[in-house]
Amino acid sequence: MTKKLVQHGNSAALIIDKPILELLNLDMDTPLEITTDGRSIVISPATSHSEAEFMASLEKINSRFSTTLERLAK
């Protein structure tokens, strides 16, 4: 699919067609993260920092208390 940017005030906008939004489960309220490697643009749903912090904490707890957690699971 080839798209062109459209003028939106003083900015450029990229229109994302409804079937693509539905396929990716995105809506107008979905926060998006935009990154680039200097050549390509990558647009993806934003990951909340709280989720990343939760996963880091979970990994820390699992590594620190793995033996205890294994015994509790039995």
N, C-alpha and C positions, 0 to 999 in steps of 0.2 A: 504494500500500500504506500503510495506516495502522497504526501500532504504538503501544503504551502502554509506559511505563516500568514495571519491576517492582522491588520491594524486594529489595535484596541487602545484608544487614547494615544498616549505617547509610547506605548509598548507594543510588542508583537505577541500574538496569541496563537496557540496551536489548538485546533478544534479536535476533540476526541469523540469519535462517533459512538452513539448509544450502544451498539452491539459490543464494542470493545469495553466500554464501561461495565456492562452487564457481565461479560466474560471474566473480568478482573474483580468483580464485586466492588466497584467503586461508585461513589455518588458525589454530589456537590459538597458534602461535608467531610469527605475523606481527606485527611492531611497527607500531602505528598512530599516526598523527599526527591530533590533533583540533584544529581551528581553528574560529573563529566570526567572523562579521561583525557580531555584536551581535543578529542576528535568526535566523540559520540556523546549524546545526552541520554542519561538513564533516569527514568521517572518511575518511582515505586512508592507504594504506601509507606508512610513514615512509621518507623518503629519507635514507640515511646521509650524514653530513657528509663522509666520506671521498670519496664519489662527487662531491659538489659541489666539494670541494677539487680533486679530479682534473680535473674539467671546467674549472675556473678556471685551473689550471696548464696544461692543454692549450691553452686559448685564448691564454694569455700566450705560450707557446712558439710556437704557430702564427703569431701576429702578429709576434713578434720575429724568427723565423727562416724566414718564409714563402718568401723568395727561395731560400735554401739548400735548404729542403725540396723546393721545386719542381724545382730542378736535380738533386737526388738521385733524384727520382721518374722522371726522364727516362732 
